[in-house]
Amino acid sequence: FGTPQMNVVALAQVPELATLAGVMGDGAIGLRPEDMHLLAPGQGQFDARVELVEALGSETLVYVSTARSAQFVVRLNQRTALHTGDAVGVQVDVAAAHKFDSAGRVVGSSV
């Protein structure tokens, strides 16, 4: 529910987040687009590449993917100068992450 939907990715695709969130195993992590922030390449918890920039009036959705093929949507409250193909760093509010086991059951969340 919600637009855009929560980003849910396998922990194996973002091991940096698994370590920070204190989750081990074959589960997944869920991150709301507004709990993610784009920085300069090399900053944040992991790097990604911009796949699409979608300006929607008062907000902008930036679709990014990592070298391990994890895909995320990041919600910005302003316009951006980013373009398809740009490298970015991604900072995540790990405290707001939702954690799931390999069967998709919630194993932890701050909300």
URHU-V244435 format. One record per backbone hydrogen bond with DSSP energy under -0.5 kcal/mol. NH is the residue of the N-H (numbers start at 1). CO is the residue of the C=O. E is the energy in kcal/mol with one decimal. If there is no record, write none. Layout:
NH:CO:E
NH:CO:E
//
This chain:
7:31:-2.9
8:6:-0.6
9:29:-2.3
11:27:-2.3
13:10:-1.6
14:10:-0.7
14:11:-0.9
17:14:-1.2
18:14:-1.6
19:15:-2.1
20:16:-1.8
21:17:-2.8
22:18:-0.7
22:19:-0.7
23:18:-2.4
28:100:-2.1
29:9:-2.6
30:98:-3.6
31:7:-2.9
35:32:-2.2
36:33:-1.1
37:91:-2.9
39:89:-3.0
43:40:-2.0
45:90:-2.2
46:90:-1.3
48:88:-2.7
49:65:-2.5
50:86:-2.9
51:63:-3.7
52:63:-1.5
54:61:-3.3
55:53:-0.6
56:59:-3.0
58:56:-0.9
59:56:-0.8
60:76:-2.5
61:54:-2.8
62:60:-0.5
62:74:-2.7
63:52:-2.8
63:61:-0.5
64:62:-0.5
64:72:-2.6
65:49:-2.0
66:70:-2.2
69:66:-1.8
72:64:-2.7
74:62:-2.6
75:33:-1.7
76:60:-3.1
76:74:-0.5
85:50:-3.0
86:83:-2.2
88:48:-2.6
89:39:-2.0
90:46:-3.0
91:37:-3.0
93:35:-2.6
94:92:-1.5
96:93:-1.6
97:94:-1.6
98:30:-2.7
99:108:-3.5
100:28:-2.8
101:105:-2.5
104:101:-2.1
107:99:-3.0
108:99:-1.2
110:97:-0.7
//
